[in-house]
Amino acid sequence: MESFEAGQVVVRRDVYRCGRVWSEHALRVVSDTGQALVAACPPGAETRWPALYVKARTDGDRSVRTEAFDALATGTWELADAVWQETELLLWKQPGAWFSVNAFYTGAGLRNWYVNFERPTVRTGDGFDTFDLTVDLVVGPDLAGWQWKDEDEYAHVRRLGIITEAEHRAVEAARDQALAMLTERSGPFAGAAAWTSWRWNPAWPAPRLPRPAQGGQRGASTGG
C-alpha cells in the first residue's frame, strides 16, 4: 500500500478480534516513511469512543471504564461521538511494533511521553487499524523518569480473555523493547529535542472523521 501524504487525514481504529470497531480517531499525517508513521491532532479532532468511556470522562469516574471492558468481553458495546480534548498529540508507530510512542502537549509545551501498547497496525484505505492493549508507560518530558499505568485494567482484561496469552507474551516483549529504546535514546527518543519543540501546524484544520455514505455506515463495521 502506498504511503500517506503529509497533511492527509487518516483514521486510527481500534478493532477487536471479532472485527468490530472499538474506537475511531481522526489524525493528520506528519510523515510516513518505511521506518515509521507519524501522525498528529489538536483538541477538537473528531473521535468515536465506547459510550461508557465517554461517560467515565464526563462523570470523572474511571471505575466506569471497568464496565466498558465488561461490555467489550460480551460484545455489547456502543460507540458515541466525541472530540479529542485538552492536548495536542504527536504519534509515532513503527511497522510491526506492539506499541506506539505518543507525545502530549499543552500551552506550556511537552507535558509527557506516553508509550501505548497495542497490536501492530494494519493499513486500510483511509488509515490504519490496531487494538489498544490497555497497559501504558508514562515518561517525563525530560525522559528522566517513567512509570507504568493501568496495570489494574490490564489484569482485568486478561481475566476477561480480551487479551490472549499470545498477546500477553507480545506485550511483555514490547515492554522490554520500549524500555531499551528509552534507555538507548533510540527511535523518537533520539530526536527528543525536535519532539519537544514540535507544535500543531495552525494552518491545518482539526481532522474530522469521514462521513458515512448516505444510508450506510463508515468502514467495514462501526460497532455498537
NUMAR-464730 format. One record per residue: residue in one letter; x, y, z of N, C-alpha, C in turn. Coordinates in steps of 0.2 Angstrom, whole numbers, padded with zeros to 4 digits, always signed. Atoms other than C-alpha are relative to their C-alpha. Example, Ala and Ser with C-alpha at 12.3 -4.5 7.8 and 13.67 -1.06 7.14 Angstrom:
! residues 2
a+0004-0006+0000+0062-0022+0039+0004+0006+0000 s-0004-0006-0001+0068-0005+0036-0004+0005+0003 
//
This chain:
! residues 224
m+0004-0006+0000+0000+0000+0000+0004+0006+0000 e-0004-0006+0000+0006+0017-0004+0000+0004+0006 s+0000-0004-0006+0012+0029+0009-0005+0006+0000 f+0004-0006-0001+0001+0043+0016+0004+0006-0001 e-0003-0007+0001+0004+0061+0011+0000+0004+0007 a+0000-0005-0006+0009+0074+0024-0006+0004+0000 g+0006-0004-0001-0006+0083+0030-0007-0004-0002 q+0006+0004+0002-0018+0069+0024-0003-0002+0007 v+0004+0002-0006-0032+0065+0036+0000-0008+0000 v+0000+0008-0001-0031+0046+0042-0004-0001+0006 v+0004+0003-0006-0042+0036+0054+0004-0005+0003 r-0003+0006-0004-0034+0026+0068-0006-0003+0003 r+0005+0004-0003-0046+0012+0073+0002-0005+0004 d-0001+0006-0004-0046+0000+0087-0005-0005-0002 v+0004+0006+0003-0053-0016+0080+0001-0006+0004 y+0000+0006-0004-0057-0030+0092+0001-0006-0005 r-0001+0006+0005-0053-0048+0085-0006-0003-0003 c+0006+0002+0004-0071-0051+0081-0002+0004-0006 g+0000-0004+0006-0069-0037+0068-0004+0006+0001 r+0004-0006-0001-0080-0024+0077+0005+0006+0002 v-0004-0006-0001-0073-0006+0079-0002+0002+0008 w+0000-0002-0007-0069-0001+0097+0000+0007+0001 s-0001-0008+0000-0064+0017+0093+0002+0002-0006 e-0003-0004+0006-0060+0029+0079+0003+0007+0002 h-0003-0007-0002-0049+0044+0080+0003+0003-0007 a-0003-0003+0006-0045+0056+0066+0006+0004+0001 l-0007-0003+0000-0027+0062+0063+0002+0002-0006 r-0003-0002+0006-0017+0071+0051+0008-0003+0000 v-0006+0003+0001-0001+0063+0044+0006+0006+0000 v-0005-0004+0000+0015+0072+0048+0006-0002-0004 s-0005+0003+0005+0027+0060+0039-0002-0008+0000 d+0001+0007+0001+0026+0042+0033+0005-0003-0004 t-0006+0003+0003+0042+0033+0029+0000-0008+0001 g-0001+0007-0002+0047+0015+0029+0002-0002+0007 q-0002+0001-0006+0054+0017+0046-0006+0001+0005 a+0006-0002-0005+0038+0025+0055-0005+0004-0003 l+0006-0004+0001+0021+0033+0053+0000+0005+0006 v+0001-0005-0005+0020+0050+0062-0006+0004-0002 a+0006-0003+0001+0003+0057+0064-0002+0005+0006 a+0001-0005-0005-0005+0071+0075-0007+0003+0000 c+0006-0003-0001-0020+0080+0081+0000+0005+0005 p+0000-0005-0005-0025+0095+0091-0007-0001+0004 p+0007+0001-0003-0040+0097+0103-0005+0002-0006 g+0005-0001+0005-0056+0096+0093+0000-0005-0006 a+0000+0005+0005-0051+0082+0082-0006-0005+0001 e+0006+0004-0001-0066+0070+0079+0002-0007+0002 t-0002+0007-0002-0066+0053+0088-0007-0003+0001 r+0006+0004-0002-0079+0039+0092+0003-0005+0005 w-0003+0005-0005-0076+0030+0108-0006-0004+0003 p+0006+0004-0004-0086+0017+0118-0004+0005+0004 a+0005-0005-0004-0101+0026+0126+0002+0000+0007 l-0002+0000-0007-0095+0020+0143+0006+0004+0001 y-0006-0004+0000-0078+0028+0140-0002+0008+0001 v+0002-0007+0000-0086+0045+0136-0004+0001+0007 k+0003-0001-0006-0097+0043+0152+0005+0000+0006 a-0005+0000-0005-0082+0039+0163+0004+0007+0000 r-0004-0006+0000-0073+0055+0157-0005+0006+0002 t+0005-0006-0001-0089+0066+0158-0001+0000+0008 d+0002+0001-0007-0093+0059+0176+0007+0001+0004 g-0007+0000-0004-0074+0059+0181+0000-0006+0004 d+0001+0006-0004-0077+0041+0187+0004-0005-0005 r-0004+0005+0004-0063+0029+0180-0003-0007+0001 s+0002+0007-0002-0072+0014+0188-0005-0002-0006 v+0005+0001+0006-0085+0016+0173+0004-0004-0006 r-0004+0003+0005-0071+0010+0162+0000-0008+0001 t+0001+0007-0001-0072-0007+0170-0006-0003-0003 e+0006+0002+0003-0090-0008+0164+0001+0000-0008 a-0002+0000+0007-0083-0004+0147+0003-0006-0002 f-0004+0007+0002-0071-0019+0147-0005-0006+0000 d+0005+0005-0001-0085-0030+0153-0005+0000-0006 a+0004+0000+0006-0096-0024+0138+0004-0003-0006 l-0004+0002+0006-0081-0027+0126+0000-0008+0000 a-0001+0007-0001-0079-0045+0133-0007-0004-0002 t+0007+0004+0002-0098-0049+0130-0002+0003-0007 g+0002-0003+0007-0099-0039+0113-0006+0004+0000 t+0006-0004-0001-0112-0027+0119+0001+0007+0000 w-0001-0007+0000-0104-0010+0117-0003+0004-0005 e+0002-0005+0005-0110+0005+0108+0005+0006+0000 l-0004-0006+0001-0100+0020+0101-0003+0006+0001 a+0003-0006-0001-0103+0038+0105+0005+0005-0004 d-0004-0006+0003-0096+0054+0095+0003+0004+0006 a-0004-0004-0004-0083+0064+0104+0005+0004-0003 v-0005-0003+0002-0069+0075+0102+0006-0001+0004 w-0007+0000-0004-0050+0075+0107+0000+0006+0004 q+0000-0005-0005-0048+0086+0122+0007+0002+0003 e-0005-0003-0005-0035+0097+0131+0007+0000-0003 t-0007+0000+0002-0019+0092+0122+0001-0001-0007 e-0002+0002+0007-0010+0091+0105+0003-0006+0001 l-0003+0006+0000-0005+0074+0101+0005-0001-0006 l-0004+0002+0005+0010+0068+0091+0002-0008+0001 l+0000+0007+0000+0010+0049+0087+0005-0003-0004 w-0006+0003+0004+0025+0038+0081-0001-0008+0001 k+0001+0007+0000+0022+0020+0076+0004-0004-0006 q-0004+0003+0004+0034+0008+0068-0004-0006-0003 p+0003+0006+0003+0028-0006+0056+0002-0006+0004 g-0001+0006-0004+0026-0022+0066+0001+0000+0007 a-0001-0001-0007+0028-0014+0083-0006-0001+0004 w+0006+0001-0005+0017-0019+0098-0001+0006+0004 f+0002-0006-0004+0017-0001+0104+0001+0006-0004 s-0002-0007+0004+0017+0017+0098+0002+0005+0006 v-0003-0005-0005+0026+0032+0106-0004+0006-0002 n+0004-0006+0001+0015+0047+0109+0003+0006+0004 a-0002-0006-0004+0019+0065+0115-0006+0004+0001 f+0006-0004-0001+0006+0076+0123+0002+0007+0002 y-0002-0007-0001+0007+0095+0123-0006+0004+0002 t+0005-0005-0002-0002+0109+0132+0003+0007-0002 g-0003-0007+0001+0001+0128+0131+0006+0001+0002 a-0007-0001-0003+0016+0126+0142+0005-0004-0004 g-0005+0004+0003+0024+0114+0130-0001-0008+0001 l+0000+0007+0000+0028+0095+0130-0002-0002+0007 r+0002+0002-0007+0018+0088+0145+0003-0007+0002 n-0003+0006-0001+0024+0070+0144+0000-0005-0006 w+0000+0005+0005+0028+0055+0133-0004-0006+0003 y+0005+0005-0002+0016+0040+0133+0001-0006-0005 v-0001+0006+0005+0020+0023+0126-0006-0004+0001 n+0006+0004+0001+0004+0014+0121+0001-0007-0003 f-0001+0007+0002+0005-0005+0120-0007-0002-0004 e+0005+0001+0005-0006-0010+0105+0002-0005-0005 r-0002+0005+0006-0007-0023+0091+0004+0004-0005 p-0003-0003+0006+0004-0020+0076-0006+0003-0005 t+0005-0004+0005-0005-0008+0063-0001-0004-0006 v+0002+0003+0006-0014-0015+0048-0003+0006-0004 r+0002-0006+0004-0015-0001+0034-0007-0002-0003 t+0007+0001+0004-0033+0002+0027+0000+0006-0005 g+0001-0005+0005-0039+0013+0013+0001+0007+0003 d+0000-0007-0003-0041+0028+0025+0003+0001+0006 g-0004-0001-0006-0029+0025+0039+0003-0007+0002 f-0003+0007-0003-0024+0010+0050-0004-0002+0006 d+0003+0003-0006-0031-0002+0062+0005-0003+0005 t-0004+0003-0005-0024-0008+0078-0005-0002+0006 f+0005+0002-0006-0031-0013+0096+0004+0002+0006 d-0003-0002-0006-0026-0005+0112+0000-0005+0005 l-0001+0005-0005-0019-0017+0125+0000+0002+0007 t+0002-0002-0007-0023-0007+0140+0006+0003+0004 v-0006-0003-0005-0006-0005+0149+0004+0005-0004 d-0003-0005+0003+0004+0010+0146+0006+0002+0004 l-0006-0003-0003+0021+0018+0150+0000+0008+0000 v+0000-0007+0000+0021+0036+0155+0007+0003+0002 v-0007-0002+0000+0038+0045+0153+0000+0008+0001 g-0001-0008-0001+0043+0063+0159+0002+0003-0006 p-0002-0003+0006+0046+0076+0147+0007+0000-0002 d-0007+0000+0001+0064+0076+0150+0003-0007+0000 l-0002+0007+0000+0065+0057+0149+0003-0003+0006 a-0004+0002-0006+0072+0056+0166-0004-0005+0005 g+0004+0005-0005+0058+0046+0175-0006-0003-0004 w+0006+0003+0003+0044+0034+0170-0004-0004+0005 q+0004+0004-0004+0030+0024+0177-0005-0004-0004 w+0005+0004+0003+0018+0010+0172-0007+0003+0002 k+0007-0003-0001+0000+0015+0170-0005-0005-0002 d+0005+0004+0002-0016+0005+0170+0001-0008+0001 e-0001+0007-0002-0009-0011+0177-0006-0004+0002 d+0006+0003-0003-0025-0015+0186-0005-0001-0006 e+0004+0001+0005-0035-0013+0170+0003-0006-0005 y-0003+0005+0004-0023-0024+0161-0001-0007+0003 a+0002+0007-0004-0025-0038+0174-0007-0002-0001 h+0007+0001+0001-0044-0036+0172-0001-0003-0007 v+0001+0003+0007-0044-0038+0153+0003-0006-0001 r-0003+0007+0001-0033-0053+0154-0005-0005+0003 r+0005+0005-0003-0045-0061+0166-0006-0001-0004 l+0006+0000+0005-0059-0057+0154+0001-0004-0006 g-0001+0003+0006-0050-0065+0140+0001+0004-0006 i-0001-0005+0005-0049-0049+0130+0007+0000-0003 i-0007+0001+0002-0030-0051+0129+0002-0007+0001 t-0001+0007+0000-0025-0068+0124+0007-0001+0003 e-0007+0002-0003-0009-0077+0131+0005+0002-0005 a-0005-0002+0005+0000-0074+0115+0001+0007-0001 e-0001-0007+0000-0004-0056+0115+0004+0003+0007 h-0004-0002-0006+0002-0055+0133+0007-0001-0001 r-0008+0002+0001+0019-0063+0128+0002+0006-0004 a-0002-0005+0005+0020-0050+0114+0001+0007+0004 v+0000-0006-0004+0016-0036+0127+0006+0000+0004 e-0006+0000-0005+0030-0042+0139+0006+0001-0004 a-0005-0001+0005+0042-0042+0124+0001+0007-0002 a+0000-0007+0002+0037-0025+0119+0001+0005+0006 r-0002-0004-0006+0039-0018+0137+0008+0001+0000 d-0007+0000+0000+0057-0023+0136+0003+0004-0006 q-0002-0004+0006+0059-0015+0118-0001+0007+0002 a+0001-0007-0002+0051+0001+0124+0005+0003+0005 l-0005-0002-0005+0062+0002+0139+0007+0001-0003 a-0007+0000+0003+0078-0002+0129+0000+0007-0005 m+0000-0006+0005+0073+0012+0116+0001+0006+0005 l-0001-0006-0005+0071+0024+0131+0007+0001+0003 t-0006+0000-0003+0087+0019+0139+0006+0002-0005 e-0005-0001+0006+0097+0020+0122-0001+0006-0003 r+0002-0006+0003+0088+0036+0117+0000-0002-0008 s+0001+0002+0007+0083+0027+0100-0007+0002-0002 g+0006-0002+0003+0068+0029+0089-0002+0007+0001 p+0001-0007-0001+0059+0045+0093+0003+0003+0005 f-0004-0002-0006+0069+0047+0109+0006+0003-0002 a-0006-0002+0003+0084+0050+0098-0001+0007-0002 g+0001-0007+0002+0076+0066+0092-0004+0004+0005 a+0004-0002-0005+0069+0071+0108-0001+0008+0000 a+0000-0008+0000+0074+0090+0106-0005+0002-0005 a+0005-0002+0005+0064+0091+0090-0007-0001+0002 w+0007+0002-0003+0049+0082+0098-0002+0005+0005 t+0002-0005-0005+0050+0094+0112-0003+0007-0003 s+0001-0006+0003+0049+0109+0101-0006+0000-0005 w+0006+0001+0005+0035+0102+0090-0006+0003+0002 r+0007-0002-0001+0018+0110+0089-0004-0001-0006 w+0005+0001+0005+0002+0108+0079+0001+0005-0005 n+0000-0005+0005+0003+0117+0062-0007+0003+0000 p+0007-0003+0000-0011+0130+0064-0003+0001-0007 a+0003+0000+0007-0014+0130+0045-0004-0006-0001 w+0004+0006+0001-0021+0113+0047-0006+0000+0004 p+0006+0000-0004-0039+0112+0052+0000-0007+0004 a+0001+0006-0004-0043+0099+0066-0003-0006-0005 p+0003+0005+0004-0046+0082+0057-0006-0002+0002 r+0007+0003-0001-0063+0075+0055-0001-0007-0003 l+0001+0006+0003-0069+0058+0053-0004+0000-0006 p+0004+0000+0006-0076+0053+0036-0007-0001+0001 r+0007+0001-0001-0094+0054+0035-0002-0006-0004 p+0002+0006+0003-0103+0038+0031-0004+0001-0006 a+0004-0001+0006-0111+0036+0014-0008+0000+0002 q+0007-0001-0001-0130+0041+0013-0003-0007+0001 g+0004+0006-0001-0140+0027+0021+0005-0006+0002 g-0005+0005-0001-0124+0017+0025+0004+0002+0006 q-0004-0001-0005-0111+0015+0038+0008+0001-0003 r-0007-0001+0002-0092+0020+0038+0004-0006+0001 g-0004+0006-0001-0080+0006+0035-0003-0006+0000 a+0003+0007+0000-0082-0012+0037-0005-0001+0006 s+0004+0000-0006-0090-0010+0054+0001+0005+0005 t+0000-0005-0005-0094+0003+0067-0001-0002+0007 g+0002+0002-0007-0098-0007+0082-0006+0003+0002 g+0005-0004-0003-0112-0003+0093-0007-0002-0004 
//
